[in-house]
Amino acid sequence: MLASIIEPYLKIIKEKGEIVFNKDFYKLKDWQKILMYLLGRKVIMIKGLKKDFKEEISPKEIEEFLGVQSKSIANYGSRELKGIIKSEKGNYKIPNFNLFKCEEVMKKNE
């Protein structure tokens, strides 16, 4: 299921454990980009593609990678991504039990 959610928007380079965005990724709204990026990080973690990799990521790191302001990230976390992403010690991740919600929210906003 995870692969089917991210496939239209990004791919994971297995050898390096890196996320590469497809052209359709850039058509997404910022909150959807955040969601896809967090799901990509989940794939890296589940498959063990990087040593000592943590799925959780800070808003500042998301800002550096995606170019979305960290203040906006917090706002999306309390609006569009509320109940989907989880904050642990100021770092974000998507719990496994929310993968269905991720799929639904992406289908609803196509």
Secondary structure, DSSP 4 states (H G I P E B T S, - for coil): -HHHHHTTTEEEETTTTEEEE-GGGGGS-HHHHHHHHHHHHHHHHHHT-STT--S-B-HHHHHHHH---HHHHHHHHHTTTTTTSEEETTEEE--GGGHHHHHHHHHHT-
